[in-house]
Amino acid sequence: MSSSTSRDHKEISMKLTHLLRHDKQFYDRYFQLNGTETEAECDLKLNGFAKLDDLIAFRSNRRPRGGSDTKLTKELIEKVVDCQQTRFHDERAGEERVIGKIRMEFNPERTHVRCLNGHSNGLRLDHSIVPAPSHAFHLTSEYAISKILGERQGLKLMGRDHIHMYKQLDPAILNPRDSKRNVILQINFPEDFVCKDPAVNNYIFSAVPIPCEFIERKCTLQEYINNGYRFL
């Protein structure tokens, strides 16, 4: 894949996830039930699936706001969703690794697509509620650490539906070039805490704020990677 194609795919991926997670106008137009849907269509909407034709029509009626004006097509959406993970050779570990997060998925017929987490548009996906594990991990920035631990604010929803965490620090989801989320926090859950489990991408979600007394700063992401994907 050429660098220009890679940039286009990244930009389309960002715009798709924004539409599906945050765009209130798109949500009001295409996710709200109007009484004309079949049972199958209701199920798709309630589970966050948007029709590819609706995404394409909505995007085509909007003026580009900077960046490329690449026309959205079904073929391009398929390429972006199907290529969310890439393989690379990790010289430090001496092995092939997979990197990238699965943020979107198709329905079985590949006529609809959805984001798996991070919504702020009012959509609530029906994930299973499970007892929290003994601990989970969250990536954040040095600036946010001063709020989370320094000012004892803990982890907040920040306008989204959930706080997302990782059950394990899978190298596939760790990007050493991510300058915005470069500190690893460990959340040590109390026994009665419950989470939502989407059963994908090693995620686990909290629908409520997490107090700072359950949060521990471990190390930076780069330190973790340099130490062979182990804590110092």
C-alpha positions as CSV (number, residue, x, y, z in Angstrom):
1,M,0.0,0.0,0.0
2,S,1.4,3.4,-1.0
3,S,1.9,6.1,1.5
4,S,-0.8,8.3,-0.1
5,T,-3.3,5.4,-0.1
6,S,-2.4,4.7,3.5
7,R,-3.1,8.3,4.4
8,D,-6.4,8.2,2.5
9,H,-7.4,5.0,4.4
10,K,-6.5,6.6,7.7
11,E,-8.5,9.7,7.0
12,I,-11.5,7.8,5.8
13,S,-11.3,5.6,8.9
14,M,-11.3,8.6,11.2
15,K,-14.3,10.1,9.4
16,L,-16.2,6.9,9.5
17,T,-15.6,6.4,13.2
18,H,-16.5,10.1,13.8
19,L,-19.8,9.6,12.0
20,L,-20.7,6.4,13.8
21,R,-19.6,7.5,17.2
22,H,-20.1,11.2,17.6
23,D,-22.1,12.9,14.7
24,K,-25.4,13.8,16.3
25,Q,-26.9,14.8,12.9
26,F,-26.1,11.4,11.4
27,Y,-27.5,9.7,14.6
28,D,-30.7,11.6,14.5
29,R,-31.3,10.9,10.8
30,Y,-30.3,7.3,10.6
31,F,-30.3,5.7,14.0
32,Q,-33.6,7.0,15.5
33,L,-36.5,4.6,15.0
34,N,-39.4,6.0,12.9
35,G,-41.9,3.1,13.1
36,T,-41.4,2.0,9.5
37,E,-38.5,-0.5,10.1
38,T,-38.7,-4.2,9.9
39,E,-37.7,-6.2,13.0
40,A,-34.3,-6.9,11.4
41,E,-33.8,-3.2,10.6
42,C,-34.7,-2.3,14.2
43,D,-32.2,-4.8,15.5
44,L,-29.5,-3.4,13.3
45,K,-30.1,0.2,14.4
46,L,-30.4,-0.6,18.1
47,N,-27.0,-2.4,17.9
48,G,-25.3,0.5,16.2
49,F,-25.1,-0.7,12.6
50,A,-25.4,1.9,9.9
51,K,-26.3,1.1,6.3
52,L,-23.4,1.6,3.9
53,D,-25.7,3.4,1.5
54,D,-26.7,5.9,4.2
55,L,-23.1,6.6,5.2
56,I,-22.2,7.3,1.5
57,A,-25.3,9.5,0.9
58,F,-24.7,11.5,4.1
59,R,-21.0,12.1,3.3
60,S,-21.7,13.0,-0.3
61,N,-24.0,15.8,0.8
62,R,-21.4,17.4,3.1
63,R,-18.7,19.8,2.0
64,P,-15.2,18.7,2.8
65,R,-13.7,20.4,5.8
66,G,-10.0,20.3,4.9
67,G,-8.0,17.1,4.1
68,S,-8.8,15.0,1.1
69,D,-12.1,15.0,-0.7
70,T,-11.9,11.3,-1.4
71,K,-15.3,10.0,-2.5
72,L,-16.7,7.4,-0.1
73,T,-17.7,4.2,-1.8
74,K,-18.7,0.7,-0.6
75,E,-15.3,-0.6,-1.9
76,L,-13.4,2.0,0.1
77,I,-15.4,1.3,3.2
78,E,-14.7,-2.5,2.8
79,K,-10.9,-1.8,2.4
80,V,-10.8,0.4,5.4
81,V,-12.7,-2.0,7.7
82,D,-11.0,-5.1,6.4
83,C,-7.5,-3.6,6.8
84,Q,-7.6,-2.3,10.4
85,Q,-4.7,-4.6,11.4
86,T,-1.4,-5.0,9.8
87,R,1.6,-7.3,10.3
88,F,5.1,-6.1,11.0
89,H,8.4,-7.6,12.0
90,D,9.3,-6.6,15.6
91,E,13.1,-6.6,15.5
92,R,13.4,-6.2,19.3
93,A,11.2,-9.3,19.9
94,G,12.6,-11.1,16.8
95,E,9.1,-12.1,15.6
96,E,6.2,-11.1,13.4
97,R,3.5,-9.1,15.2
98,V,0.0,-7.8,14.4
99,I,-0.7,-4.1,15.2
100,G,-3.9,-2.2,15.0
101,K,-7.3,-2.0,16.8
102,I,-10.5,-3.4,15.5
103,R,-12.7,-0.3,15.8
104,M,-15.4,-1.2,13.3
105,E,-17.1,-4.4,12.1
106,F,-19.6,-5.4,9.4
107,N,-22.8,-7.3,9.9
108,P,-22.7,-10.8,8.4
109,E,-24.2,-9.6,5.1
110,R,-21.7,-6.7,5.0
111,T,-24.5,-4.3,4.2
112,H,-24.1,-2.4,7.5
113,V,-21.1,-1.3,9.6
114,R,-20.7,-0.2,13.2
115,C,-18.2,1.1,15.7
116,L,-17.6,-1.1,18.7
117,N,-17.0,1.5,21.4
118,G,-16.5,5.1,22.2
119,H,-19.9,6.6,21.3
120,S,-20.9,10.1,22.5
121,N,-24.0,10.4,20.2
122,G,-26.4,8.7,22.6
123,L,-26.1,5.2,21.2
124,R,-25.9,2.4,23.9
125,L,-24.7,-0.9,22.6
126,D,-26.0,-4.0,24.3
127,H,-22.8,-5.5,25.7
128,S,-22.8,-8.3,28.3
129,I,-22.4,-7.1,31.9
130,V,-19.8,-9.2,33.7
131,P,-17.9,-9.1,37.0
132,A,-14.8,-7.0,36.6
133,P,-11.4,-8.8,36.4
134,S,-8.9,-8.2,39.2
135,H,-7.3,-5.5,37.1
136,A,-7.3,-3.9,33.7
137,F,-5.2,-1.3,31.8
138,H,-5.9,2.1,30.4
139,L,-3.7,4.3,28.2
140,T,-3.6,8.0,28.7
141,S,-1.4,11.1,28.5
142,E,1.0,12.7,30.9
143,Y,-1.3,15.8,31.0
144,A,-4.3,13.6,31.9
145,I,-2.3,12.0,34.7
146,S,-2.1,15.3,36.5
147,K,-5.9,15.4,36.6
148,I,-6.5,11.7,37.2
149,L,-4.0,11.2,40.0
150,G,-2.6,14.6,40.8
151,E,-5.9,16.2,41.3
152,R,-7.5,12.9,42.3
153,Q,-10.3,13.1,39.7
154,G,-10.0,9.5,38.7
155,L,-11.1,8.3,35.3
156,K,-14.3,10.0,33.9
157,L,-16.6,9.3,31.0
158,M,-15.7,12.6,29.4
159,G,-18.9,12.7,27.3
160,R,-18.6,9.1,26.0
161,D,-20.7,6.1,26.9
162,H,-17.9,4.1,28.6
163,I,-14.4,4.2,29.9
164,H,-12.6,1.7,27.8
165,M,-9.8,-0.5,29.2
166,Y,-7.8,-3.5,28.1
167,K,-7.9,-6.9,29.9
168,Q,-4.3,-7.5,28.8
169,L,-1.7,-5.3,27.1
170,D,-1.7,-7.1,23.8
171,P,1.2,-5.8,21.6
172,A,-1.3,-5.7,18.7
173,I,-3.0,-2.7,20.2
174,L,0.1,-0.8,21.4
175,N,1.4,2.0,19.1
176,P,4.7,3.3,20.2
177,R,4.2,6.4,17.9
178,D,1.0,7.4,19.8
179,S,2.1,10.6,21.6
180,K,-1.3,11.3,23.0
181,R,-1.8,8.1,25.0
182,N,1.7,7.1,26.1
183,V,1.3,6.3,29.8
184,I,0.0,2.9,31.1
185,L,-2.4,2.9,34.1
186,Q,-3.5,-0.2,35.9
187,I,-7.0,-0.3,37.4
188,N,-7.3,-2.6,40.4
189,F,-11.0,-3.3,40.7
190,P,-12.9,-3.8,44.0
191,E,-14.7,-7.2,44.3
192,D,-18.2,-5.9,43.6
193,F,-17.3,-3.8,40.5
194,V,-19.0,-4.8,37.2
195,C,-18.0,-4.0,33.6
196,K,-19.3,-4.5,30.1
197,D,-17.6,-7.0,27.9
198,P,-17.9,-6.5,24.1
199,A,-16.0,-9.8,23.5
200,V,-13.7,-8.1,20.9
201,N,-10.3,-6.5,20.7
202,N,-9.4,-7.3,24.4
203,Y,-11.6,-4.5,25.6
204,I,-13.6,-4.1,28.8
205,F,-15.8,-1.1,29.5
206,S,-16.9,0.8,32.6
207,A,-20.2,2.7,32.4
208,V,-19.3,4.7,35.6
209,P,-16.4,6.8,36.7
210,I,-13.5,5.0,38.4
211,P,-12.1,6.7,41.6
212,C,-8.4,7.4,41.7
213,E,-7.8,5.0,44.7
214,F,-8.2,2.1,42.3
215,I,-5.8,3.5,39.7
216,E,-2.0,3.0,39.6
217,R,0.5,4.5,37.3
218,K,2.8,1.8,35.9
219,C,5.2,3.3,33.3
220,T,5.3,4.9,29.9
221,L,4.3,2.9,26.8
222,Q,7.8,3.3,25.4
223,E,9.4,1.9,28.6
224,Y,7.0,-1.1,28.5
225,I,7.9,-1.8,24.9
226,N,11.7,-1.3,25.5
227,N,11.5,-3.7,28.4
228,G,10.3,-6.5,26.1
229,Y,6.6,-5.8,26.8
230,R,7.0,-6.2,30.5
231,F,6.7,-3.7,33.4
232,L,9.9,-2.3,34.8
